[in-house]
Amino acid sequence: MATRYAVGVDIGGTKIYAGVINLETGRILNTARKRTHPERGVEFFIERLQQVITMAVEGAKLPNRTAPVALGVGVAGQVDRERGVVLGAPNLAHGLANLEIAELLTTAFHMPVAVGNDVEVAALGEHYFGSGRSIADFVYVSIGTGVGGAIMRDGAIYRGATGTAGEIGHTVVAYNGRFCSCGGRGHLEAYASRTAITEVLRAEMSRGRRTALADLLKPDDPAIRSKMLANCVAEGDELVIEALSEAADYLGAGIGSLATFYNPQRVLLGGGVIEAVPMFFARAALRGREVAMPIAGRQLEIEHAQLGDASGIVGAACMAGLKVNTADAGTTRP
């Protein structure tokens, strides 16, 4: 059987990331990425999305007469998987609501397109080629612009009655607390995401708190990035450590509640802050076990997502590979 390849695309709050993936091994042949700039609107987003996919495919230099069999897209938001439509993406351009992304990309690239939530496709990547390979039941939690979650049950994504299961970022950790990007209050995302950490740091800096971040921020790019946080932690920066510790405590509360209620064997943590800042992961894991009921907490495995930043593109490619295999009812591999 000839080696098959698929394109995986991860659309997050800050970047579009695409790669060409070997579906048999999970090997990434080539990648491309660009910033999303949600403030520039939908037309810019669509143009940029097509550019990134084209760059990834052209740079992969596939063997002659070989082309990707499908294209998979993970979107940071809610999607209609059957129709391939983005229903809502609060951390992206607001005009993306009801965007028929599958039809758009099928027309542009002439291949089958599968669309899913960004965290569920990352969980698929970990299931096939990462930290979830030997685990039938786990929960994947991603900490980035927002906080997302996905449930893998009996080797398949569990989506719940309305297709929205796993949204741990929008569970309430502080009743009537901070506003979330979705409009709700007291959600985990408003306390543990990189966006939330950034807002706390900026508020404290505006009050005159001293921090090494002030020397790392660029006038033309005010974003606080995960590597900056890691550098500040390494230097013992009091404010950054304080903000990260608070966020990790809230994340741990969410994980502990999840462990008590759902009782998965393993929780995988991914995202830029998790990868860049070991103390953030360690503190969240500690708090998660403390908050959970004793038996659930002692048995709970909390691990890093093995594929790191690539889990989304690998998982999206796997999802696309599964779609083109739907004619074979017994297929369980992409």
Helices and strands as residue ranges (DSSP letters): E 5-11, E 15-22, E 28-35, G 38-40, H 42-60, E 71-75, E 78-80, E 85-88, G 94-96, H 101-109, E 113-117, H 118-129, E 138-143, E 147-153, E 156-158, G 168-170, H 189-192, H 194-206, H 213-216, H 226-234, H 238-262, E 266-270, H 272-276, H 278-291, H 294-299, E 301-304, G 308-310, H 311-324
